[in-house]
Amino acid sequence: MSGKSALVLGATGGIGGEVARTLAARGWRVRALHRRTQTPADAGLDWIPGDAMSADDVLRAAEGASLIVHAVNPPGYRRWGELVLPMLENSIAAARQIRARILLPGTVYNYGPDALPLPDEASPQNPLTAKGKIRARMEARLRQAAVAGEAQALIVRAGDYFGPRAGNNWFSQVLVKSGRRPASITNPGRPGIGHQWAYLPDVAETMARLAEAEDLQEFETFHMEGQWDHDGTQIIEAIRAAVGDPALSVRALPWWAVRLAAPFVPFCREVAEVEYLWRQPVRLGNARLVARLGGEPRTPLNQAVEETLIGLGCLDGF
């Protein structure tokens, strides 16, 4: 591969797919590793059969790339504790061999209450959740790899993802339900508490611009501001506007029921663990990002929500 070239791990997922398509649209040659026996339909990508859990597969697919986008999760989001860090080691090993940079999508789950409400790129990472602890270990390992000269690393952190192809997230699984016109909105937050959202096409564009920067250090972390909903009502009003129903009802997420089921239902246990991120404002600042790029890509909230609802099949026929 020549020129700007990238390998994307997790290209069939929300953030991985969005980054892969964005890079391709910006002139990158993009390889996408996938486990499926049938090649996905995304045009402009060179689909390579293989498994991110195989070091040989990752190295073979990465040959000639200058960027490895590590946006992959274990199949079905299961066995995180066993598989996530070994998969990252495969990316680091490949990056070391071909002298590439690893791009990792960051999350707010890395932060515990001690870093809130305004965590910056240097804030301590003392997460409360099991997956948050793994994410913090991933970032620590990338920093270690960069210091040791094994691989360059770039981390871009944003709020809760939403978008027309964003996959599983709070917007499509809680606020509304994919595939149906909203009959109501479920709000996980408290009235008056701000929340940070990130429109996936904006996140991908930001990542692509940073990946193209020529003056990045061996290890870099940037925070996006994204869509800051200062009181938790703006996202609701944007959904109402897109649906065309200013009186669309809003109900609170029954956190008591989630906590009650947590000991018995793994999904509820994971949701209950992150309740603290909805009980207080958590706002990432983008000053460092703006200083580097001169601005942050940001789609107007109403447009972003409408495009998301269309992509989720919530506005079909209306």
Buried (B, 14 or more C-beta within 10 A) or exposed (E): BEEBBBBBBBBBBBBBBBBBBBBBEBEBBBBBBBBEEEEEEBEEBBBBEBBBBBBEBBBBBBEBBBBBBBBBBBEEEEEBEEBBEEBBBBBBBBBBBBEBBBBBBBBBBBBBEEBBEEBEBEBEBBBBBBBBBBBBBBBEBBBBBBEEEBBBBBBBBBBBBBBBBBBEBBBBBBBBBBEEBBEEBBBBBBEEBBBBBBBBBBBBBBBBBBBBEEEBEBBBBBBBBBBBBEBBBBBBBBBBBBBEEEEBEBEEBEBEEBBEBBEEEEEBBBBBBBBBBBBBBBBBBBEBBBEBBEEBBBBEBBEBBBBBBBBBBBBEEE
